[in-house]
Amino acid sequence: MLQVGEVLRDRYQLKQQLSENPVHSTWLAEDLTAPDSSRNRVIVKLLALGGRVHWEHLKLFEREAQVLQNLNHPRIPQYRDYFSIDDRALWFGLVEDYIPGLSLKESLSRRQTFTESTLRQIAIDILEILVYLHGLSPPVLHRDIKPSNIILGEDKQVYLVDFGAVQSQATVEGATFTVVGTYGYTPIEQFGGRSVPASDLYALGATLIHLLTGVAPADLPQQNFRIQFSHQTSLSPSLTRWIEKLTAPNLEERFPSATQALEALESGMIDDVVPSVSPVRLEQPPPLNNSGCGRAYDSSVPVPDEIKGWNWGAFFLPAFWPLTNRVWLGLLAWIPYVGWLVGFGLGAKGNEWAWKSRKWRSVEHFNRHQRGWAIAGLFVGIPMAWLYMFFCAVLLSFL
């Protein structure tokens, strides 16, 4: 157990624990070897391999150190050191500059309100950082922008910190499935293991909404997966539409780059960015609600295009899929060696079968229901799958 005053590597003396979670702890420390007293305060992030910490956490921790080492931006903490201590249950440490100031999360907890001009400046400052990160070769994605990771420094500058979920765009394609980010600030494509520069823009927009309303995005009402916030603010219509474009649930409706988002904000040409409701869509008839026809596997029954696609809930929780979707094929997932095949089948076609197997109030009702299954599959189904494989391995070892 680490304590205040303890010195790591004969160099970093721990002064104050700033945060702790099951994965790592963060400390304010003093670099005893720093020649400049103004730079002797550092942040030390520590991870101990073992217990709840697994190799996947170490991989993210090492990636953060590697990426930070190659970054050079005045509003990103400077990398200092990376080390391991083998005689202490294999500890790993990452050291970076300390940024004196308050996080936006701390400001919110103190009931601070943010004016429109302040919000614009915060957005501009973060976008300038993202222009730098996304402009690197390969692009660097932060993937966890939220109030606690934005610091308002004592020097009145805005800093982006905590690159624990960072990903270089070069390693995104073909990477193993890892869910990172914070619910409410994370776009849906990131839950599916796909991150792009526009994913960071969504997180920035959700952060601005939190600053505007004082309410976490996950606690605000949604309509068609779009965060509803304008009724709780007195924000100008143009900036409201700009934030709505940042947080569009469909990736194609967002700004494709931080540069374009910044240009639209600084130029004031926001009125023409995107309307809250597309006139073209208003002219289209609503999708035919022919759900509940009772012929789940009848390919001749039309299915709305809005519900087609992969469902992670059906893939990771196929055995429980019949509970609310009445697709009884999922019961076969309880049979050993068959469950994975059923999971793939339901993942690919489960949405269509569920649409035809029971009556839904609307397409929106169906999508909300299946989104809940997707989230349950990601956060419940994956751990259950690992436990299942572990018990199978143990059983085989005794045969």
Buried (B, 14 or more C-beta within 10 A) or exposed (E): EBEEEEEBBEBBBBBEBEEEEEBBBBBBBBBEEBEEEEEBBBBBBBBBBEEEBEEEBBEBBBBBBEBBBEBEEEBBBBBBBBBEBEEEEBBBBBBBBBBEBBBBBBBBEEEBEBEEEEBBBBBBBBBBBBBBBBEEEEBBBBBBBBBBBBBBEEEEEBBBBBBBBBBBBEEBEEEEEEBBBBEBBBBBBBBBBBBBBBBBBBBBBBBBBBBBBEBBBBEBEEEEBBBBBBEBBEBEEBBBBBBBBBBBBEBEBBBEBBBBBBEBBEEEEBEEBBEEEEEEEEEEEEBEBEBEBEEBEEEEBEBBEEBEEEBBBBBBBBBBBBEEBBBEBBBBBEEEEEBEEBBEBBBBBBBBBBBBBBEBEEBBEBBBBBBEBBBBBBEBBBEBBEEEEEEEEEEEEEE
